[in-house]
Amino acid sequence: MSATAACGVGGAEGSTAAEGQPKRTGKISGEITFRTLQLKPMFTTYVQGVIDAFGKKYPDVKVTWEDVPGDGYNEKLVADAQAGGLPDVVNLNTDSFQLLGDRGMLADVAQLDPQVAKEYVPGAWEQYKLPGKGAGVYAYPWYVTPEILTYNKELFAAAGLDVNKPPATVEQFFDQAERIAAASGSRYTAFMADPKGRLPGDWQKMGVPILDKKKSAFAFDTPKAVEWVQRMKKLYAMGAMPKESLTKADDLAQLYGAGKLVFGPGSPGVLKDVRRNSPSAYAKTQVAGAVTGTLGHIGIYTQSLGVRKDTRHPDAAAEFAKWVTNGPNQVAFAKQVTIYPSNAKGLADPYFADRGDGKDPETMARAIGAEELKSARLDANTPVEWTTQVGDAVVREMQKGIKGEETPETAVKNAQAAANKILAQQQKRQ
């Protein structure tokens, strides 16, 4: 079996189910293509090993692997799909899944593999349903990175805060940020403003409905959303956040590593960079579960593997996608890079429960993140209606409200109006 760079390889005969869905034939054979996103050259050995092991089990299948860069990935996928060149098994992120799923280009893997659902954590499996498509699931969950909370315990304590009592709600987070700002003497700040990264998550954690009950319009213009802007405005004026972070937040790890920021990276993977680049900040890092507020759990965003709807080899494609995302293969991948399995058995591996002596931030982050993933649910995810265009429109109004260019009430009202205008345009195109 080979793993050479190529694309659009077709194959032998196949069967098609209702509504164009591929139907299993019982014959695991043929040539299929597998596309990944930015895994070469760092993970070539790992991926090649997974492919080779699959080939030993299924010698009648030939997998041709191609890896592409991230720039323009979604656009390339859609173009390839429209030209008939979509790979049989393809690595998808949240956006690319939505793009291909909405266009009806992905196979219903719940039909292809009815028993496979139980192999994944529920939140991950449910993520790949599509609105209006019933019980269908259109991708195999792959790896995931959970949200955590990290903070500089030395600076946290300097504000009179108990390092063993991190915030559990957005309101508590803001309360603690106020105390940090008051104690800092402008030597450091509490957190990055980053409204693009904080919304709509903060609102969901505060109990703000993002959409109406019919999910036909945005409905976040509520007193709680206004309160969020009011608190952010006050904190911004107090110096609780770097002024420039209102428009960009790409230097979070650098500021945290320099001791200029109390609340650090929310992703376990970034801790590795802190350890390597800022040993002093790493030694002062405390790790806790993410702020979840009224939800009580985190969301779940996985990379996934979709199967081309018109694949000529549905058996081979389905078995290969399941193989890549099985427990042992996901655990092996997670031991090379800071990611987590979406596979339930993989997540139950002792590697993810080990807290060591409870002092090493990276080890603690791994254990805490894994524990959170077991209860992760989709109601904490960003709704699909909250597109990049919607998010940008909302953020523009939030920035005005936080800087005092308009009242918090006006900022939220204008943001909802702008979001609903964009949503209406999107609905017309569907």
SELUM-220335 format. One record per residue (C-alpha): residue in three letters; residue number from 1; x, y, z. Coordinates in nm, 2 decimals, decimal comma. Layout:
residues N
['ALA'; NUM; [X; Y; Z]],
...
//
This chain:
residues 430
['MET'; 1; [0,00; 0,00; 0,00]],
['SER'; 2; [0,13; 0,35; -0,08]],
['ALA'; 3; [0,09; 0,69; 0,06]],
['THR'; 4; [0,19; 0,93; -0,21]],
['ALA'; 5; [0,07; 1,28; -0,27]],
['ALA'; 6; [-0,22; 1,28; -0,52]],
['CYS'; 7; [-0,58; 1,38; -0,54]],
['GLY'; 8; [-0,91; 1,30; -0,69]],
['VAL'; 9; [-0,84; 0,92; -0,73]],
['GLY'; 10; [-1,16; 0,74; -0,82]],
['GLY'; 11; [-1,20; 0,37; -0,81]],
['ALA'; 12; [-1,42; 0,07; -0,87]],
['GLU'; 13; [-1,79; 0,02; -0,86]],
['GLY'; 14; [-2,00; 0,12; -0,57]],
['SER'; 15; [-2,37; 0,14; -0,46]],
['THR'; 16; [-2,57; 0,44; -0,37]],
['ALA'; 17; [-2,85; 0,46; -0,11]],
['ALA'; 18; [-3,15; 0,69; -0,09]],
['GLU'; 19; [-3,08; 1,06; -0,14]],
['GLY'; 20; [-2,75; 0,99; -0,30]],
['GLN'; 21; [-2,60; 0,84; 0,02]],
['PRO'; 22; [-2,33; 0,57; -0,04]],
['LYS'; 23; [-2,43; 0,22; 0,05]],
['ARG'; 24; [-2,20; -0,04; 0,20]],
['THR'; 25; [-2,12; -0,34; -0,03]],
['GLY'; 26; [-1,95; -0,56; 0,23]],
['LYS'; 27; [-1,63; -0,55; 0,02]],
['ILE'; 28; [-1,34; -0,35; 0,18]],
['SER'; 29; [-1,12; -0,29; -0,12]],
['GLY'; 30; [-1,02; -0,02; -0,38]],
['GLU'; 31; [-0,81; 0,29; -0,40]],
['ILE'; 32; [-0,91; 0,58; -0,18]],
['THR'; 33; [-0,76; 0,93; -0,12]],
['PHE'; 34; [-0,70; 1,08; 0,22]],
['ARG'; 35; [-0,64; 1,45; 0,27]],
['THR'; 36; [-0,50; 1,60; 0,59]],
['LEU'; 37; [-0,44; 1,96; 0,70]],
['GLN'; 38; [-0,08; 2,07; 0,77]],
['LEU'; 39; [0,04; 1,74; 0,92]],
['LYS'; 40; [0,35; 1,71; 0,71]],
['PRO'; 41; [0,64; 1,70; 0,78]],
['MET'; 42; [0,61; 1,70; 1,16]],
['PHE'; 43; [0,37; 1,41; 1,18]],
['THR'; 44; [0,46; 1,22; 0,87]],
['THR'; 45; [0,59; 0,92; 1,06]],
['TYR'; 46; [0,28; 0,89; 1,27]],
['VAL'; 47; [0,03; 0,93; 0,98]],
['GLN'; 48; [0,23; 0,69; 0,76]],
['GLY'; 49; [0,23; 0,44; 1,04]],
['VAL'; 50; [-0,14; 0,45; 1,07]],
['ILE'; 51; [-0,18; 0,41; 0,70]],
['ASP'; 52; [0,06; 0,12; 0,69]],
['ALA'; 53; [-0,11; -0,06; 0,98]],
['PHE'; 54; [-0,44; -0,03; 0,80]],
['GLY'; 55; [-0,29; -0,17; 0,49]],
['LYS'; 56; [-0,18; -0,48; 0,68]],
['LYS'; 57; [-0,53; -0,54; 0,80]],
['TYR'; 58; [-0,69; -0,46; 0,47]],
['PRO'; 59; [-0,45; -0,55; 0,19]],
['ASP'; 60; [-0,70; -0,49; -0,08]],
['VAL'; 61; [-0,72; -0,12; 0,00]],
['LYS'; 62; [-0,47; 0,14; -0,13]],
['VAL'; 63; [-0,46; 0,47; 0,05]],
['THR'; 64; [-0,32; 0,77; -0,13]],
['TRP'; 65; [-0,23; 1,04; 0,12]],
['GLU'; 66; [-0,21; 1,41; 0,04]],
['ASP'; 67; [-0,14; 1,69; 0,29]],
['VAL'; 68; [-0,22; 2,05; 0,22]],
['PRO'; 69; [-0,13; 2,38; 0,39]],
['GLY'; 70; [-0,39; 2,57; 0,59]],
['ASP'; 71; [-0,41; 2,89; 0,37]],
['GLY'; 72; [-0,72; 2,87; 0,15]],
['TYR'; 73; [-0,80; 2,52; 0,27]],
['ASN'; 74; [-1,18; 2,57; 0,29]],
['GLU'; 75; [-1,19; 2,74; -0,05]],
['LYS'; 76; [-0,98; 2,46; -0,21]],
['LEU'; 77; [-1,21; 2,19; -0,06]],
['VAL'; 78; [-1,52; 2,35; -0,21]],
['ALA'; 79; [-1,36; 2,40; -0,54]],
['ASP'; 80; [-1,23; 2,04; -0,55]],
['ALA'; 81; [-1,58; 1,91; -0,45]],
['GLN'; 82; [-1,75; 2,11; -0,72]],
['ALA'; 83; [-1,50; 1,98; -0,97]],
['GLY'; 84; [-1,55; 1,62; -0,86]],
['GLY'; 85; [-1,21; 1,60; -0,70]],
['LEU'; 86; [-1,30; 1,58; -0,33]],
['PRO'; 87; [-1,09; 1,31; -0,16]],
['ASP'; 88; [-1,27; 1,00; -0,03]],
['VAL'; 89; [-1,17; 1,08; 0,33]],
['VAL'; 90; [-1,10; 1,44; 0,42]],
['ASN'; 91; [-0,98; 1,62; 0,73]],
['LEU'; 92; [-1,24; 1,89; 0,82]],
['ASN'; 93; [-1,25; 2,17; 1,08]],
['THR'; 94; [-1,57; 2,33; 1,20]],
['ASP'; 95; [-1,59; 2,57; 0,90]],
['SER'; 96; [-1,50; 2,33; 0,63]],
['PHE'; 97; [-1,75; 2,07; 0,77]],
['GLN'; 98; [-2,02; 2,33; 0,76]],
['LEU'; 99; [-1,93; 2,43; 0,40]],
['LEU'; 100; [-1,93; 2,08; 0,26]],
['GLY'; 101; [-2,22; 1,96; 0,48]],
['ASP'; 102; [-2,45; 2,25; 0,37]],
['ARG'; 103; [-2,37; 2,17; 0,01]],
['GLY'; 104; [-2,47; 1,80; 0,06]],
['MET'; 105; [-2,12; 1,67; -0,02]],
['LEU'; 106; [-2,07; 1,45; 0,28]],
['ALA'; 107; [-2,18; 1,09; 0,34]],
['ASP'; 108; [-2,40; 1,02; 0,64]],
['VAL'; 109; [-2,16; 0,81; 0,85]],
['ALA'; 110; [-2,44; 0,71; 1,09]],
['GLN'; 111; [-2,59; 0,52; 0,79]],
['LEU'; 112; [-2,25; 0,39; 0,67]],
['ASP'; 113; [-2,16; 0,27; 1,02]],
['PRO'; 114; [-2,47; 0,24; 1,25]],
['GLN'; 115; [-2,28; 0,10; 1,55]],
['VAL'; 116; [-1,99; 0,35; 1,55]],
['ALA'; 117; [-2,16; 0,63; 1,75]],
['LYS'; 118; [-2,09; 0,46; 2,08]],
['GLU'; 119; [-1,72; 0,48; 2,02]],
['TYR'; 120; [-1,70; 0,86; 2,06]],
['VAL'; 121; [-1,78; 1,09; 2,35]],
['PRO'; 122; [-2,14; 1,21; 2,30]],
['GLY'; 123; [-2,06; 1,57; 2,25]],
['ALA'; 124; [-1,82; 1,50; 1,97]],
['TRP'; 125; [-2,06; 1,27; 1,78]],
['GLU'; 126; [-2,35; 1,51; 1,81]],
['GLN'; 127; [-2,14; 1,79; 1,67]],
['TYR'; 128; [-2,16; 1,64; 1,32]],
['LYS'; 129; [-2,53; 1,65; 1,28]],
['LEU'; 130; [-2,66; 1,91; 1,04]],
['PRO'; 131; [-2,97; 2,14; 1,09]],
['GLY'; 132; [-3,27; 1,99; 0,91]],
['LYS'; 133; [-3,10; 1,66; 0,84]],
['GLY'; 134; [-3,26; 1,46; 1,11]],
['ALA'; 135; [-3,04; 1,20; 1,29]],
['GLY'; 136; [-2,77; 1,19; 1,02]],
['VAL'; 137; [-2,41; 1,24; 1,13]],
['TYR'; 138; [-2,18; 1,36; 0,86]],
['ALA'; 139; [-1,82; 1,31; 0,99]],
['TYR'; 140; [-1,62; 1,09; 1,22]],
['PRO'; 141; [-1,49; 1,30; 1,52]],
['TRP'; 142; [-1,11; 1,31; 1,53]],
['TYR'; 143; [-0,89; 1,51; 1,78]],
['VAL'; 144; [-1,00; 1,79; 2,00]],
['THR'; 145; [-0,85; 2,06; 2,22]],
['PRO'; 146; [-1,06; 2,16; 2,53]],
['GLU'; 147; [-1,08; 2,50; 2,70]],
['ILE'; 148; [-0,90; 2,54; 3,03]],
['LEU'; 149; [-0,81; 2,83; 3,26]],
['THR'; 150; [-0,45; 2,92; 3,34]],
['TYR'; 151; [-0,33; 3,20; 3,56]],
['ASN'; 152; [-0,01; 3,34; 3,73]],
['LYS'; 153; [-0,07; 3,23; 4,09]],
['GLU'; 154; [0,19; 3,48; 4,22]],
['LEU'; 155; [0,01; 3,78; 4,07]],
['PHE'; 156; [-0,33; 3,63; 4,15]],
['ALA'; 157; [-0,23; 3,61; 4,52]],
['ALA'; 158; [-0,09; 3,97; 4,51]],
['ALA'; 159; [-0,44; 4,09; 4,45]],
['GLY'; 160; [-0,56; 3,92; 4,77]],
['LEU'; 161; [-0,72; 3,64; 4,58]],
['ASP'; 162; [-0,72; 3,27; 4,69]],
['VAL'; 163; [-0,51; 3,08; 4,42]],
['ASN'; 164; [-0,73; 2,77; 4,49]],
['LYS'; 165; [-1,05; 2,96; 4,41]],
['PRO'; 166; [-1,04; 3,05; 4,04]],
['PRO'; 167; [-1,35; 3,20; 3,89]],
['ALA'; 168; [-1,63; 2,97; 3,79]],
['THR'; 169; [-1,86; 3,23; 3,62]],
['VAL'; 170; [-1,80; 3,52; 3,39]],
['GLU'; 171; [-1,92; 3,76; 3,66]],
['GLN'; 172; [-1,66; 3,61; 3,91]],
['PHE'; 173; [-1,40; 3,64; 3,64]],
['PHE'; 174; [-1,47; 4,01; 3,60]],
['ASP'; 175; [-1,48; 4,06; 3,98]],
['GLN'; 176; [-1,13; 3,91; 4,01]],
['ALA'; 177; [-1,01; 4,11; 3,71]],
['GLU'; 178; [-1,12; 4,43; 3,89]],
['ARG'; 179; [-0,92; 4,34; 4,20]],
['ILE'; 180; [-0,61; 4,25; 3,99]],
['ALA'; 181; [-0,63; 4,58; 3,81]],
['ALA'; 182; [-0,66; 4,77; 4,14]],
['ALA'; 183; [-0,36; 4,59; 4,28]],
['SER'; 184; [-0,14; 4,60; 3,97]],
['GLY'; 185; [-0,03; 4,96; 3,97]],
['SER'; 186; [-0,04; 4,94; 3,59]],
['ARG'; 187; [0,26; 4,70; 3,60]],
['TYR'; 188; [0,05; 4,42; 3,44]],
['THR'; 189; [-0,30; 4,35; 3,33]],
['ALA'; 190; [-0,56; 4,08; 3,41]],
['PHE'; 191; [-0,67; 3,94; 3,08]],
['MET'; 192; [-0,69; 4,01; 2,70]],
['ALA'; 193; [-1,00; 4,20; 2,59]],
['ASP'; 194; [-1,04; 4,00; 2,27]],
['PRO'; 195; [-1,41; 4,04; 2,21]],
['LYS'; 196; [-1,39; 3,82; 1,90]],
['GLY'; 197; [-1,26; 3,53; 2,10]],
['ARG'; 198; [-1,48; 3,59; 2,40]],
['LEU'; 199; [-1,81; 3,61; 2,22]],
['PRO'; 200; [-2,06; 3,45; 2,20]],
['GLY'; 201; [-1,90; 3,22; 2,46]],
['ASP'; 202; [-1,91; 3,46; 2,75]],
['TRP'; 203; [-2,28; 3,54; 2,68]],
['GLN'; 204; [-2,37; 3,18; 2,67]],
['LYS'; 205; [-2,20; 3,13; 3,01]],
['MET'; 206; [-2,41; 3,42; 3,14]],
['GLY'; 207; [-2,73; 3,26; 3,03]],
['VAL'; 208; [-2,78; 3,49; 2,73]],
['PRO'; 209; [-2,99; 3,33; 2,45]],
['ILE'; 210; [-2,79; 3,38; 2,13]],
['LEU'; 211; [-3,08; 3,28; 1,90]],
['ASP'; 212; [-3,46; 3,28; 1,94]],
['LYS'; 213; [-3,64; 2,95; 2,01]],
['LYS'; 214; [-3,69; 2,88; 1,64]],
['LYS'; 215; [-3,33; 2,96; 1,57]],
['SER'; 216; [-3,44; 3,19; 1,30]],
['ALA'; 217; [-3,31; 3,52; 1,44]],
['PHE'; 218; [-3,05; 3,65; 1,69]],
['ALA'; 219; [-3,20; 3,73; 2,03]],
['PHE'; 220; [-2,90; 3,83; 2,25]],
['ASP'; 221; [-3,02; 4,19; 2,31]],
['THR'; 222; [-3,08; 4,12; 2,68]],
['PRO'; 223; [-2,99; 4,29; 3,01]],
['LYS'; 224; [-2,72; 4,03; 3,07]],
['ALA'; 225; [-2,55; 4,11; 2,74]],
['VAL'; 226; [-2,56; 4,48; 2,82]],
['GLU'; 227; [-2,41; 4,40; 3,16]],
['TRP'; 228; [-2,12; 4,22; 2,98]],
['VAL'; 229; [-2,05; 4,54; 2,79]],
['GLN'; 230; [-2,08; 4,75; 3,10]],
['ARG'; 231; [-1,83; 4,54; 3,29]],
['MET'; 232; [-1,59; 4,52; 3,00]],
['LYS'; 233; [-1,61; 4,90; 2,96]],
['LYS'; 234; [-1,53; 4,95; 3,33]],
['LEU'; 235; [-1,24; 4,70; 3,32]],
['TYR'; 236; [-1,10; 4,86; 3,00]],
['ALA'; 237; [-1,10; 5,20; 3,17]],
['MET'; 238; [-0,93; 5,06; 3,48]],
['GLY'; 239; [-0,65; 4,91; 3,27]],
['ALA'; 240; [-0,75; 4,55; 3,34]],
['MET'; 241; [-0,67; 4,46; 2,99]],
['PRO'; 242; [-0,40; 4,58; 2,73]],
['LYS'; 243; [-0,56; 4,85; 2,53]],
['GLU'; 244; [-0,45; 4,70; 2,20]],
['SER'; 245; [-0,61; 4,37; 2,29]],
['LEU'; 246; [-0,95; 4,52; 2,20]],
['THR'; 247; [-0,86; 4,47; 1,84]],
['LYS'; 248; [-0,59; 4,19; 1,84]],
['ALA'; 249; [-0,49; 3,92; 2,09]],
['ASP'; 250; [-0,22; 3,73; 1,91]],
['ASP'; 251; [0,05; 3,82; 2,16]],
['LEU'; 252; [-0,12; 3,65; 2,46]],
['ALA'; 253; [0,15; 3,39; 2,52]],
['GLN'; 254; [0,42; 3,65; 2,49]],
['LEU'; 255; [0,26; 3,89; 2,75]],
['TYR'; 256; [0,18; 3,60; 2,98]],
['GLY'; 257; [0,54; 3,47; 2,96]],
['ALA'; 258; [0,67; 3,81; 3,04]],
['GLY'; 259; [0,46; 3,84; 3,36]],
['LYS'; 260; [0,25; 4,11; 3,21]],
['LEU'; 261; [-0,08; 3,92; 3,21]],
['VAL'; 262; [-0,25; 3,73; 3,50]],
['PHE'; 263; [-0,49; 3,50; 3,30]],
['GLY'; 264; [-0,30; 3,31; 3,04]],
['PRO'; 265; [-0,36; 3,07; 2,76]],
['GLY'; 266; [-0,70; 2,89; 2,75]],
['SER'; 267; [-0,56; 2,61; 2,54]],
['PRO'; 268; [-0,34; 2,33; 2,69]],
['GLY'; 269; [-0,12; 2,33; 2,38]],
['VAL'; 270; [0,01; 2,68; 2,44]],
['LEU'; 271; [0,15; 2,58; 2,78]],
['LYS'; 272; [0,42; 2,39; 2,60]],
['ASP'; 273; [0,53; 2,71; 2,44]],
['VAL'; 274; [0,53; 2,89; 2,78]],
['ARG'; 275; [0,74; 2,62; 2,93]],
['ARG'; 276; [0,99; 2,64; 2,65]],
['ASN'; 277; [1,01; 3,02; 2,62]],
['SER'; 278; [0,93; 3,14; 2,97]],
['PRO'; 279; [1,03; 2,89; 3,24]],
['SER'; 280; [0,98; 3,15; 3,51]],
['ALA'; 281; [0,61; 3,22; 3,41]],
['TYR'; 282; [0,56; 2,84; 3,36]],
['ALA'; 283; [0,67; 2,77; 3,72]],
['LYS'; 284; [0,41; 3,03; 3,85]],
['THR'; 285; [0,12; 2,89; 3,64]],
['GLN'; 286; [-0,18; 2,74; 3,81]],
['VAL'; 287; [-0,43; 2,54; 3,60]],
['ALA'; 288; [-0,81; 2,50; 3,66]],
['GLY'; 289; [-1,12; 2,41; 3,47]],
['ALA'; 290; [-1,26; 2,66; 3,23]],
['VAL'; 291; [-1,51; 2,92; 3,33]],
['THR'; 292; [-1,84; 2,76; 3,24]],
['GLY'; 293; [-2,10; 2,98; 3,43]],
['THR'; 294; [-2,46; 2,88; 3,40]],
['LEU'; 295; [-2,38; 2,61; 3,15]],
['GLY'; 296; [-2,17; 2,40; 3,39]],
['HIS'; 297; [-1,97; 2,25; 3,10]],
['ILE'; 298; [-1,75; 2,34; 2,81]],
['GLY'; 299; [-1,82; 2,31; 2,44]],
['ILE'; 300; [-1,65; 2,07; 2,21]],
['TYR'; 301; [-1,47; 2,15; 1,88]],
['THR'; 302; [-1,31; 1,86; 1,71]],
['GLN'; 303; [-1,13; 1,81; 1,39]],
['SER'; 304; [-1,31; 1,54; 1,19]],
['LEU'; 305; [-1,29; 1,31; 0,90]],
['GLY'; 306; [-1,56; 1,33; 0,64]],
['VAL'; 307; [-1,64; 1,08; 0,38]],
['ARG'; 308; [-1,71; 1,19; 0,02]],
['LYS'; 309; [-2,08; 1,14; -0,05]],
['ASP'; 310; [-2,02; 0,99; -0,39]],
['THR'; 311; [-1,72; 0,78; -0,30]],
['ARG'; 312; [-1,68; 0,47; -0,51]],
['HIS'; 313; [-1,55; 0,27; -0,22]],
['PRO'; 314; [-1,77; 0,34; 0,08]],
['ASP'; 315; [-1,66; 0,04; 0,27]],
['ALA'; 316; [-1,29; 0,12; 0,24]],
['ALA'; 317; [-1,35; 0,49; 0,31]],
['ALA'; 318; [-1,56; 0,43; 0,62]],
['GLU'; 319; [-1,33; 0,16; 0,77]],
['PHE'; 320; [-1,03; 0,39; 0,71]],
['ALA'; 321; [-1,19; 0,69; 0,88]],
['LYS'; 322; [-1,29; 0,47; 1,17]],
['TRP'; 323; [-0,94; 0,33; 1,19]],
['VAL'; 324; [-0,77; 0,67; 1,20]],
['THR'; 325; [-1,01; 0,79; 1,47]],
['ASN'; 326; [-1,01; 0,47; 1,69]],
['GLY'; 327; [-0,89; 0,48; 2,05]],
['PRO'; 328; [-0,53; 0,35; 2,01]],
['ASN'; 329; [-0,45; 0,57; 1,71]],
['GLN'; 330; [-0,59; 0,88; 1,88]],
['VAL'; 331; [-0,40; 0,82; 2,20]],
['ALA'; 332; [-0,08; 0,77; 2,01]],
['PHE'; 333; [-0,13; 1,10; 1,83]],
['ALA'; 334; [-0,21; 1,28; 2,15]],
['LYS'; 335; [0,12; 1,16; 2,30]],
['GLN'; 336; [0,30; 1,35; 2,02]],
['VAL'; 337; [0,12; 1,68; 2,04]],
['THR'; 338; [-0,11; 1,84; 2,29]],
['ILE'; 339; [-0,45; 1,72; 2,16]],
['TYR'; 340; [-0,71; 1,49; 2,30]],
['PRO'; 341; [-0,91; 1,20; 2,17]],
['SER'; 342; [-1,27; 1,23; 2,08]],
['ASN'; 343; [-1,29; 0,85; 2,10]],
['ALA'; 344; [-1,44; 0,75; 2,44]],
['LYS'; 345; [-1,20; 0,46; 2,50]],
['GLY'; 346; [-0,90; 0,67; 2,40]],
['LEU'; 347; [-1,00; 0,95; 2,64]],
['ALA'; 348; [-1,03; 0,69; 2,92]],
['ASP'; 349; [-0,67; 0,59; 2,88]],
['PRO'; 350; [-0,48; 0,64; 3,21]],
['TYR'; 351; [-0,24; 0,88; 3,03]],
['PHE'; 352; [-0,51; 1,15; 3,05]],
['ALA'; 353; [-0,60; 1,09; 3,41]],
['ASP'; 354; [-0,25; 1,12; 3,55]],
['ARG'; 355; [-0,20; 1,44; 3,75]],
['GLY'; 356; [0,15; 1,35; 3,86]],
['ASP'; 357; [0,23; 1,54; 4,18]],
['GLY'; 358; [-0,03; 1,80; 4,10]],
['LYS'; 359; [0,23; 2,07; 4,05]],
['ASP'; 360; [0,33; 2,05; 3,68]],
['PRO'; 361; [0,11; 2,28; 3,47]],
['GLU'; 362; [0,12; 2,08; 3,15]],
['THR'; 363; [0,04; 1,75; 3,33]],
['MET'; 364; [-0,25; 1,91; 3,52]],
['ALA'; 365; [-0,38; 2,07; 3,20]],
['ARG'; 366; [-0,39; 1,74; 3,03]],
['ALA'; 367; [-0,59; 1,58; 3,31]],
['ILE'; 368; [-0,82; 1,87; 3,37]],
['GLY'; 369; [-0,89; 1,91; 3,00]],
['ALA'; 370; [-0,97; 1,54; 2,96]],
['GLU'; 371; [-1,20; 1,54; 3,25]],
['GLU'; 372; [-1,39; 1,84; 3,11]],
['LEU'; 373; [-1,43; 1,67; 2,77]],
['LYS'; 374; [-1,63; 1,38; 2,92]],
['SER'; 375; [-1,91; 1,62; 2,99]],
['ALA'; 376; [-1,87; 1,86; 2,70]],
['ARG'; 377; [-2,19; 1,95; 2,52]],
['LEU'; 378; [-2,29; 2,13; 2,21]],
['ASP'; 379; [-2,50; 2,40; 2,38]],
['ALA'; 380; [-2,17; 2,56; 2,48]],
['ASN'; 381; [-2,05; 2,57; 2,11]],
['THR'; 382; [-2,08; 2,87; 1,89]],
['PRO'; 383; [-2,41; 2,83; 1,69]],
['VAL'; 384; [-2,35; 2,77; 1,32]],
['GLU'; 385; [-2,55; 3,09; 1,25]],
['TRP'; 386; [-2,27; 3,29; 1,42]],
['THR'; 387; [-2,06; 3,30; 1,11]],
['THR'; 388; [-1,73; 3,50; 1,08]],
['GLN'; 389; [-1,93; 3,78; 0,92]],
['VAL'; 390; [-2,17; 3,79; 1,21]],
['GLY'; 391; [-1,90; 3,78; 1,46]],
['ASP'; 392; [-1,71; 4,06; 1,30]],
['ALA'; 393; [-2,02; 4,28; 1,29]],
['VAL'; 394; [-2,10; 4,21; 1,66]],
['VAL'; 395; [-1,74; 4,28; 1,76]],
['ARG'; 396; [-1,73; 4,62; 1,58]],
['GLU'; 397; [-2,02; 4,73; 1,80]],
['MET'; 398; [-1,87; 4,58; 2,12]],
['GLN'; 399; [-1,55; 4,77; 2,06]],
['LYS'; 400; [-1,75; 5,10; 2,04]],
['GLY'; 401; [-1,93; 5,02; 2,36]],
['ILE'; 402; [-1,62; 4,92; 2,55]],
['LYS'; 403; [-1,44; 5,23; 2,44]],
['GLY'; 404; [-1,73; 5,45; 2,53]],
['GLU'; 405; [-1,81; 5,56; 2,18]],
['GLU'; 406; [-2,17; 5,45; 2,23]],
['THR'; 407; [-2,37; 5,33; 2,53]],
['PRO'; 408; [-2,36; 4,96; 2,61]],
['GLU'; 409; [-2,73; 4,94; 2,54]],
['THR'; 410; [-2,69; 5,09; 2,19]],
['ALA'; 411; [-2,39; 4,87; 2,12]],
['VAL'; 412; [-2,59; 4,55; 2,19]],
['LYS'; 413; [-2,89; 4,68; 2,01]],
['ASN'; 414; [-2,69; 4,77; 1,70]],
['ALA'; 415; [-2,50; 4,44; 1,71]],
['GLN'; 416; [-2,82; 4,24; 1,71]],
['ALA'; 417; [-2,96; 4,44; 1,42]],
['ALA'; 418; [-2,64; 4,40; 1,22]],
['ALA'; 419; [-2,63; 4,02; 1,30]],
['ASN'; 420; [-2,99; 3,97; 1,20]],
['LYS'; 421; [-2,94; 4,16; 0,87]],
['ILE'; 422; [-2,65; 3,92; 0,78]],
['LEU'; 423; [-2,85; 3,62; 0,89]],
['ALA'; 424; [-3,15; 3,72; 0,67]],
['GLN'; 425; [-2,92; 3,75; 0,38]],
['GLN'; 426; [-2,77; 3,41; 0,45]],
['GLN'; 427; [-3,12; 3,26; 0,48]],
['LYS'; 428; [-3,22; 3,40; 0,14]],
['ARG'; 429; [-2,93; 3,23; -0,03]],
['GLN'; 430; [-3,02; 2,89; 0,11]],
//
